[in-house]
Amino acid sequence: MSGGSGSSRCRNFSKAYLRHLFIAGEILALELASIHNLYFYLKLMRTAREKIIEGRFSEWKKEILKSVSLNNITTEA
C-alpha cells in the first residue's frame, strides 16, 4: 500500500488496484486495509518498546509525530 509497508500481503497489490477494490466495494479492499493497519500498529509498538528500553522514547515520539502528520502528506501526480 504505502511505500514503507512491509506486509507481504499488501506488497502484492498496486495502489491503483487497491483503489479499484475500494471503489468497486470489494470486501478484499477492507481485508487488505485491515492487514495493512495491523502491520503498521504492530511495527509501531515494537519500535516504541525498543526506544523505551534504549531510553530514547521522547525523541523518537517527536520524530514519529512529525513523519505521520497530515501536513507532511504529499499528493502524487
Secondary structure, DSSP 4 states (H G I P E B T S, - for coil): --TT---TTGGGS-HHHHHHHHHHT-HHHHHHHHHHHHHHHHHHHHHHHHHHHHT-HHHHHHHHHHHT-GGG-----
